[in-house]
Amino acid sequence: MVPTNKPRNFLNIGLLIAGLFLIGWRLVLPGSAGSLNQSAEEGAQIFQQSCQACHSIGKGDLVGPDLQGVTQRRDAAWLVQFITQPDVVLASGDTVAQELLQKYGVPMPYLGITEAQAQSLIAYLEAPDAVAAAPAAPALPAGQAAAGKALFTGQTSLANGGTPCIACHSTLGVGSAGGGVLGPDLTNVNTRLGTAGLTSALQTLPFPTMQGIFNTRPLTQQEQSDLLAYLQQTDQQTVVSSAMNINLFWGIGIGGAVILSAIMLLFWPRQRQSISARLRATSSATRK
């Protein structure tokens, strides 16, 4: 009887089918190489539209932290939740979110990013070429602080019709009645954000309340430069102005004390006289 290899043939055919099935499954399964590439491409677009205003990848901190290596520093589930619901995470008392707020002084805004988009963004941040692919912000021309102050206060209108900064913000000593209170005081914004962060914020105006105003009326590069120069100057003058305020306080106090002393020296002798003595002196003067 001639032996057959049917069991082995069936085994080989089974292994072949299983291999083909696994290959096909890898091609369609989310997380496969093809899907990851597609997700990373979508993530790159999301980063450019929603993230690069406040973050860089490998180019240093801006308004928020540099995101290079963030997928190694933070758990993926935490990243998805923080990207999609930053306000909820912060309100929950999350330690990392609180530390980021304390360090950068600006809360992560709610941007309406979905969980699927957050996954794509994470795939992009994990891509080895993300650093090279991240676009660099264009360099600004030289700015003039005086021109920036005129733009800030509305003395000079913004070229594209945007609302002047003073409508929502104030700085030290600007205007007789100060500025608006809808947004934060910008006196020390250069210290809070750093020059790179402030430059990025002026270039992109990323905050939700500003997007509604400036989305279709962006600042020109020269306006960005002039406002940057003004806010840097205001930041530098804060210490000087504080010292002047202290000196003014002491000057007013000492001057007031001198005036009060003079008044007391002038009227105190009369106060020492009795009422009857003053009446006699008045009656005597009247008879004369």
Buried (B, 14 or more C-beta within 10 A) or exposed (E): EEEEEEEEEEEEEEEEEEEEEEEEEEEEEEEEEEBBEBBBBBBBEBBBEBBBBBBBBEBEBBBBBBBBEBBEEBEEEEBBBBBBBBEEBBEEEBEBBEEBBEEBBBBBBEBEBEEEBBBBBBBBBBBEEBBEBBEEBEEBEEBBBEBBBBBBBBEBEBEEEBBBBBBBBBBBEBEEEEBBEEBBBBBBBBBBBBEBBBBBBBBBBBBEEBBEBBEEEBBEBBBBBBBBBBBBBBBEBBEEBEEEEEEEEEEEEEEEEEEEEEEEEEEEEEEEEEEEEEEEEEEEEEEE
